[in-house]
Amino acid sequence: MKTNKKLREGFTTGACATAAVKAALTALITGEQQTEATIYLPVGRFATFQVIDCFIDGKSAAATVIKDGGDDPDVTHGAKIGAAISWIKENHILLDGGEGVGRVTKPGLPVPVGEAAINPVPRKMIMSVAEEVLKTFQINRGIKIIISVPNGEEIAEKTLNKRLGIVGGISILGTRGIVVPFSTAAYRASIVQALQVAKANHCEHVVITTGGRSEKYAMKQYPHLREEAFIEMGDFVGFTLKHCKRLGMKKVSMVGMMGKFSKVAQGVMMVHSKSAPVDFGFLAKVAEEAGVKEPLLTEVRNANTASQVGEWMAQHGYHQFFKHLCHYCCQQALCEVNGGLHIETTLYTLKGEKLGEADLNG
């Protein structure tokens, strides 16, 4: 059923951490437990967060808020984001990550190696709100801030953090403070970040896949490549290819399956199921080029899925069909980026059987 109900926005881990810092620091200064905290978001508006836990012992204070992902929750939805603050002798603000906040171990990320994975915008938000609270209460003392996510290490197993070189927990993220439901921005950002890590680790040959299963097959196909060289692009084929070229990659291997790569072969570079239908007339044309005759060509034109077409081609021994389809993928990929890359394409079945491959140097 369709609904006209407006989807509810959520908040980033960075916004939640900032709110926790404001509550904890206010509690430390006033000695009063806080039940909410209002902060100004980078998107240009205020937001109030409920504080579920607040602790004060005179020398330190801690506060916790719950991450709300809105109507498009990610793996951090419902996570507890905490901040613990204590006085220090030095007259400045120290910020670090504690339990469940990852630590950067590889170059290429916006945070230096060795530091807690608190990205630049959330870091700025936290420091600004801390300075603001100290100024409001006319306090001229230094503080130490520790951000924590109690089950962050477990949550991180469901993210790309390990691949990016972030160990021990999640990242504190967000450039706007809010999470827009069904937005593609976060996924696109993760693709760019993964490619930057690959470049920083001197990977000139990257392998871009449409999902976890195709990536598993790709890793077996290219065992000599570093883990950082494998990028899950999801549906964003054109976007990923353009950033591969922008970042100076020399060789890009695309690995996937019939459904999405049938679309790439016909020039569709956003391959979500709703973005464009599979063109069975095009697949029939490719089949004819591979030597397929009637009545099978008519069956291809009337097929239900691209996978079904692939099964027929394999059953009847038309293996050239897959080579032709991969060649079209390479051609369209080079057209998308105006050349300048060495492109490879490999097609697999769902069970991991290689159907065909091709490469083209543009």
C-alpha positions as a printed NumPy array, in Angstrom:
array([[  0.   ,   0.   ,   0.   ],
       [  1.214,   3.465,  -0.805],
       [  1.175,   6.196,   1.783],
       [  1.687,   9.931,   1.628],
       [  3.109,   9.988,   5.132],
       [  6.31 ,  12.006,   5.283],
       [  9.292,   9.881,   6.235],
       [ 10.879,  10.764,   9.542],
       [ 14.495,  11.936,   9.567],
       [ 17.003,  10.519,  11.999],
       [ 20.257,  11.741,  13.506],
       [ 23.877,  10.862,  12.832],
       [ 26.216,   9.315,  15.383],
       [ 28.083,  12.621,  15.332],
       [ 24.998,  14.581,  16.372],
       [ 24.217,  12.069,  19.128],
       [ 27.776,  12.238,  20.469],
       [ 27.626,  16.048,  20.471],
       [ 24.368,  16.031,  22.434],
       [ 25.846,  13.59 ,  24.953],
       [ 28.872,  15.879,  25.371],
       [ 26.684,  18.91 ,  26.024],
       [ 24.635,  17.025,  28.646],
       [ 27.682,  15.552,  30.383],
       [ 29.604,  18.832,  30.502],
       [ 26.573,  20.769,  31.733],
       [ 26.057,  18.157,  34.443],
       [ 29.736,  18.329,  35.44 ],
       [ 29.62 ,  22.114,  35.806],
       [ 26.205,  22.474,  37.483],
       [ 26.11 ,  19.249,  39.472],
       [ 22.614,  18.644,  38.13 ],
       [ 21.561,  15.598,  36.148],
       [ 20.45 ,  16.426,  32.614],
       [ 17.41 ,  14.909,  30.935],
       [ 17.848,  16.515,  27.509],
       [ 20.325,  18.448,  25.399],
       [ 19.705,  20.85 ,  22.525],
       [ 22.404,  21.373,  19.9  ],
       [ 22.727,  23.247,  16.609],
       [ 23.138,  20.921,  13.633],
       [ 25.361,  21.578,  10.582],
       [ 22.209,  21.374,   8.432],
       [ 21.175,  24.705,   9.992],
       [ 18.655,  23.99 ,  12.715],
       [ 18.386,  23.027,  16.371],
       [ 17.555,  19.542,  17.637],
       [ 16.788,  18.305,  21.142],
       [ 17.959,  14.886,  22.318],
       [ 16.652,  12.934,  25.292],
       [ 19.325,  11.864,  27.773],
       [ 18.631,   8.343,  29.012],
       [ 21.395,   8.229,  31.602],
       [ 23.395,  10.893,  33.424],
       [ 26.061,  10.323,  36.072],
       [ 28.   ,  12.868,  38.17 ],
       [ 30.694,  12.309,  40.8  ],
       [ 32.176,  15.803,  41.196],
       [ 35.341,  15.285,  39.172],
       [ 33.655,  13.751,  36.15 ],
       [ 30.286,  13.276,  34.532],
       [ 28.797,  11.06 ,  31.823],
       [ 25.67 ,  11.144,  29.679],
       [ 24.114,   8.798,  27.143],
       [ 21.669,   9.268,  24.271],
       [ 20.086,   6.713,  21.953],
       [ 20.855,   6.885,  18.227],
       [ 17.63 ,   7.303,  16.256],
       [ 17.99 ,   6.523,  12.563],
       [ 14.496,   7.732,  11.677],
       [ 12.536,   5.827,   9.044],
       [ 15.684,   4.661,   7.277],
       [ 17.644,   3.171,  10.188],
       [ 21.122,   1.792,   9.626],
       [ 23.069,  -0.656,  11.788],
       [ 23.677,   2.021,  14.442],
       [ 19.95 ,   2.638,  14.983],
       [ 19.198,   2.16 ,  18.682],
       [ 22.847,   2.235,  19.748],
       [ 23.824,   3.99 ,  22.96 ],
       [ 26.188,   6.909,  22.311],
       [ 27.904,   8.114,  25.458],
       [ 30.247,  10.89 ,  26.535],
       [ 32.357,  10.939,  29.683],
       [ 33.998,  14.226,  30.693],
       [ 36.556,  14.972,  33.366],
       [ 38.677,  17.965,  34.423],
       [ 42.354,  18.006,  33.468],
       [ 45.239,  20.241,  34.54 ],
       [ 46.016,  21.479,  31.042],
       [ 43.858,  24.363,  29.865],
       [ 42.528,  22.832,  26.644],
       [ 40.05 ,  20.255,  25.381],
       [ 41.153,  16.682,  24.683],
       [ 38.899,  14.428,  22.602],
       [ 39.3  ,  10.673,  22.218],
       [ 37.31 ,   7.521,  21.643],
       [ 36.638,   4.871,  24.244],
       [ 34.785,   1.571,  24.229],
       [ 33.146,   0.76 ,  20.909],
       [ 34.64 ,   3.67 ,  18.964],
       [ 36.999,   2.452,  16.267],
       [ 40.595,   3.484,  15.805],
       [ 42.167,   4.251,  12.43 ],
       [ 44.967,   1.905,  11.334],
       [ 45.247,   2.647,   7.6  ],
       [ 45.909,   5.856,   5.657],
       [ 43.404,   7.35 ,   3.24 ],
       [ 40.682,   8.285,   5.723],
       [ 39.853,  11.833,   6.887],
       [ 41.234,  10.937,  10.332],
       [ 44.997,  10.331,  10.853],
       [ 46.279,   6.837,  11.621],
       [ 46.238,   6.138,  15.345],
       [ 43.372,   8.463,  16.197],
       [ 39.829,   7.587,  17.192],
       [ 37.472,   7.305,  14.214],
       [ 35.636,  10.539,  14.949],
       [ 35.285,  12.25 ,  11.583],
       [ 36.12 ,  15.947,  11.055],
       [ 32.581,  17.391,  11.154],
       [ 31.496,  15.511,  14.319],
       [ 34.863,  16.399,  15.866],
       [ 34.245,  20.077,  15.125],
       [ 30.675,  19.836,  16.46 ],
       [ 31.861,  18.28 ,  19.717],
       [ 34.672,  20.769,  20.252],
       [ 32.399,  23.722,  19.448],
       [ 29.643,  22.679,  21.837],
       [ 32.19 ,  22.042,  24.593],
       [ 33.703,  25.501,  24.107],
       [ 30.222,  27.016,  24.058],
       [ 29.204,  25.391,  27.375],
       [ 32.465,  26.391,  29.074],
       [ 32.042,  29.959,  27.847],
       [ 28.389,  30.101,  28.949],
       [ 29.342,  29.172,  32.524],
       [ 32.552,  31.275,  32.391],
       [ 34.738,  28.254,  33.091],
       [ 38.429,  28.523,  32.259],
       [ 39.572,  24.929,  32.762],
       [ 40.625,  22.045,  30.565],
       [ 38.538,  18.948,  30.003],
       [ 38.97 ,  15.458,  28.588],
       [ 36.114,  14.03 ,  26.501],
       [ 35.764,  10.306,  25.815],
       [ 33.1  ,   9.164,  23.349],
       [ 31.902,   5.583,  23.714],
       [ 29.461,   3.153,  22.108],
       [ 29.038,   0.151,  24.458],
       [ 28.208,  -2.375,  21.717],
       [ 30.127,  -0.56 ,  18.992],
       [ 32.579,  -3.378,  18.302],
       [ 29.715,  -5.779,  17.636],
       [ 27.921,  -3.234,  15.419],
       [ 31.116,  -2.615,  13.446],
       [ 31.096,  -6.224,  12.233],
       [ 28.109,  -5.269,  10.067],
       [ 29.957,  -2.343,   8.461],
       [ 32.94 ,  -1.87 ,   6.129],
       [ 35.091,  -0.509,   8.97 ],
       [ 37.465,  -3.459,   9.146],
       [ 38.102,  -3.229,   5.412],
       [ 38.792,   0.487,   5.755],
       [ 41.251,  -0.119,   8.571],
       [ 39.035,   1.017,  11.44 ],
       [ 39.32 ,  -1.499,  14.272],
       [ 37.621,  -1.898,  17.618],
       [ 34.287,  -0.248,  16.904],
       [ 32.2  ,   2.078,  14.778],
       [ 32.994,   5.491,  13.354],
       [ 31.403,   8.684,  14.648],
       [ 30.073,  10.131,  11.414],
       [ 27.845,  12.736,   9.807],
       [ 28.304,  15.94 ,   7.844],
       [ 24.787,  17.36 ,   8.267],
       [ 23.733,  15.984,  11.63 ],
       [ 20.659,  14.322,  10.197],
       [ 19.953,  11.065,   8.37 ],
       [ 17.647,  11.519,   5.385],
       [ 15.42 ,   8.449,   4.826],
       [ 16.354,   6.327,   1.832],
       [ 19.154,   8.691,   0.922],
       [ 21.932,   7.337,  -1.291],
       [ 24.414,   9.886,   0.013],
       [ 25.785,   7.67 ,   2.787],
       [ 26.415,   4.733,   0.462],
       [ 28.061,   6.936,  -2.143],
       [ 30.277,   8.422,   0.552],
       [ 31.343,   4.945,   1.677],
       [ 32.324,   4.062,  -1.912],
       [ 34.497,   7.166,  -2.225],
       [ 36.063,   6.52 ,   1.174],
       [ 36.842,   2.906,   0.256],
       [ 38.462,   4.038,  -3.006],
       [ 40.533,   6.635,  -1.139],
       [ 41.776,   3.941,   1.229],
       [ 42.656,   1.759,  -1.765],
       [ 44.629,   4.608,  -3.32 ],
       [ 46.411,   5.396,  -0.06 ],
       [ 47.45 ,   1.749,   0.097],
       [ 48.875,   1.959,  -3.445],
       [ 46.175,  -0.117,  -5.149],
       [ 46.251,   0.783,  -8.844],
       [ 44.033,  -2.191,  -9.708],
       [ 40.654,  -2.254,  -7.949],
       [ 37.793,  -4.731,  -8.168],
       [ 34.277,  -3.298,  -7.986],
       [ 31.395,  -5.633,  -7.172],
       [ 27.631,  -5.335,  -6.862],
       [ 27.413,  -7.083,  -3.49 ],
       [ 28.919,  -9.386,  -0.896],
       [ 28.414, -12.59 ,  -2.846],
       [ 30.049, -11.29 ,  -6.02 ],
       [ 32.859,  -9.858,  -3.902],
       [ 33.503, -13.306,  -2.416],
       [ 33.852, -14.743,  -5.937],
       [ 36.043, -11.816,  -6.964],
       [ 38.432, -12.412,  -4.063],
       [ 38.938, -15.989,  -5.263],
       [ 39.503, -14.727,  -8.806],
       [ 42.077, -12.115,  -7.726],
       [ 43.85 , -13.68 ,  -4.704],
       [ 46.965, -11.583,  -5.306],
       [ 45.201,  -8.279,  -4.631],
       [ 45.066,  -6.601,  -1.237],
       [ 41.808,  -6.56 ,   0.677],
       [ 41.591,  -2.782,   0.224],
       [ 41.375,  -3.249,  -3.557],
       [ 37.876,  -4.759,  -3.339],
       [ 35.063,  -2.197,  -3.374],
       [ 31.348,  -2.964,  -2.992],
       [ 29.716,  -0.475,  -5.344],
       [ 26.172,  -1.809,  -4.997],
       [ 23.981,  -0.239,  -7.68 ],
       [ 26.267,   2.775,  -8.276],
       [ 28.264,   1.531, -11.265],
       [ 28.75 ,   4.821, -13.119],
       [ 29.437,   6.774,  -9.932],
       [ 32.1  ,   4.263,  -8.878],
       [ 33.76 ,   4.138, -12.294],
       [ 34.04 ,   7.929, -12.441],
       [ 35.699,   8.077,  -9.029],
       [ 38.063,   5.259, -10.018],
       [ 39.246,   7.406, -12.91 ],
       [ 39.329,  10.587, -10.801],
       [ 41.558,   8.902,  -8.22 ],
       [ 43.971,   7.623, -10.87 ],
       [ 43.222,   3.901, -10.837],
       [ 44.812,   2.188, -13.83 ],
       [ 42.767,  -0.998, -13.94 ],
       [ 39.191,  -1.664, -12.835],
       [ 37.691,  -5.146, -12.741],
       [ 33.899,  -5.351, -12.555],
       [ 32.499,  -8.566, -11.079],
       [ 28.805,  -9.341, -10.889],
       [ 25.877, -11.407, -12.109],
       [ 23.434, -11.485, -14.994],
       [ 20.686,  -9.271, -13.591],
       [ 22.64 ,  -6.081, -12.977],
       [ 25.364,  -6.568, -15.567],
       [ 22.74 ,  -7.069, -18.304],
       [ 21.791,  -3.457, -17.571],
       [ 25.417,  -2.257, -17.546],
       [ 25.912,  -3.899, -20.951],
       [ 23.131,  -1.752, -22.389],
       [ 24.535,   1.431, -20.819],
       [ 22.501,   1.652, -17.597],
       [ 24.907,   2.793, -14.879],
       [ 22.493,   2.906, -11.939],
       [ 21.367,  -0.719, -11.717],
       [ 18.799,  -0.705,  -8.91 ],
       [ 15.832,  -2.921,  -9.761],
       [ 13.632,   0.19 , -10.038],
       [ 16.056,   2.255, -12.116],
       [ 15.533,   0.548, -15.448],
       [ 14.099,  -2.77 , -16.668],
       [ 16.229,  -5.424, -18.331],
       [ 16.001,  -4.984, -22.094],
       [ 15.28 ,  -8.508, -23.357],
       [ 15.394,  -7.274, -26.948],
       [ 18.995,  -6.266, -26.297],
       [ 19.774,  -9.671, -24.763],
       [ 18.25 , -11.346, -27.825],
       [ 20.541,  -9.231, -30.02 ],
       [ 23.58 , -10.364, -28.003],
       [ 22.364, -13.952, -28.189],
       [ 22.034, -13.719, -31.976],
       [ 25.597, -12.383, -32.195],
       [ 26.661, -15.476, -30.227],
       [ 25.021, -17.772, -32.786],
       [ 21.656, -18.401, -31.132],
       [ 18.825, -19.226, -33.562],
       [ 15.055, -19.332, -33.413],
       [ 12.986, -20.436, -31.537],
       [ 15.352, -19.771, -28.626],
       [ 15.706, -16.118, -29.642],
       [ 11.958, -15.67 , -29.226],
       [ 12.168, -17.256, -25.779],
       [ 14.9  , -14.759, -24.858],
       [ 12.719, -11.845, -25.976],
       [  9.878, -13.144, -23.79 ],
       [ 11.991, -14.1  , -20.781],
       [ 11.058, -13.108, -17.236],
       [ 14.561, -12.432, -15.874],
       [ 18.104, -11.971, -17.101],
       [ 19.163, -14.925, -14.943],
       [ 16.708, -17.093, -16.864],
       [ 18.349, -16.032, -20.127],
       [ 21.741, -16.89 , -18.654],
       [ 20.544, -20.349, -17.676],
       [ 19.273, -21.021, -21.215],
       [ 22.542, -19.868, -22.778],
       [ 24.564, -22.121, -20.48 ],
       [ 22.24 , -25.114, -20.986],
       [ 22.493, -24.858, -24.767],
       [ 26.251, -24.324, -24.759],
       [ 26.234, -20.731, -26.04 ],
       [ 29.184, -19.647, -23.928],
       [ 30.131, -16.897, -26.381],
       [ 26.974, -15.075, -25.246],
       [ 28.586, -14.313, -21.881],
       [ 31.83 , -13.159, -23.477],
       [ 29.868, -10.811, -25.747],
       [ 27.846,  -9.477, -22.795],
       [ 31.035,  -8.837, -20.784],
       [ 32.551,  -7.059, -23.779],
       [ 29.522,  -4.753, -23.949],
       [ 29.931,  -4.038, -20.217],
       [ 33.539,  -3.009, -20.813],
       [ 32.558,  -0.808, -23.764],
       [ 29.81 ,   0.963, -21.819],
       [ 32.076,   1.448, -18.795],
       [ 34.738,   3.112, -20.949],
       [ 32.078,   5.253, -22.597],
       [ 30.844,   6.333, -19.155],
       [ 34.284,   7.662, -18.142],
       [ 35.435,   8.802, -21.612],
       [ 38.209,   6.228, -21.697],
       [ 41.479,   6.25 , -19.817],
       [ 41.017,   2.981, -17.911],
       [ 41.735,  -0.697, -18.407],
       [ 38.369,  -2.374, -17.775],
       [ 37.694,  -6.053, -17.085],
       [ 34.278,  -7.66 , -16.609],
       [ 33.502, -11.105, -15.197],
       [ 30.068, -12.705, -14.909],
       [ 29.209, -15.341, -12.289],
       [ 26.173, -17.434, -11.448],
       [ 24.615, -17.15 ,  -7.995],
       [ 26.497, -20.324,  -7.056],
       [ 29.839, -18.889,  -8.074],
       [ 30.322, -20.538, -11.464],
       [ 32.151, -18.291, -13.895],
       [ 30.055, -17.64 , -16.998],
       [ 32.378, -15.447, -18.995],
       [ 34.845, -12.558, -18.996],
       [ 36.279,  -9.87 , -21.225],
       [ 38.656,  -6.938, -20.972],
       [ 39.173,  -3.716, -22.877],
       [ 41.92 ,  -1.143, -22.557],
       [ 40.674,   2.365, -23.277]])
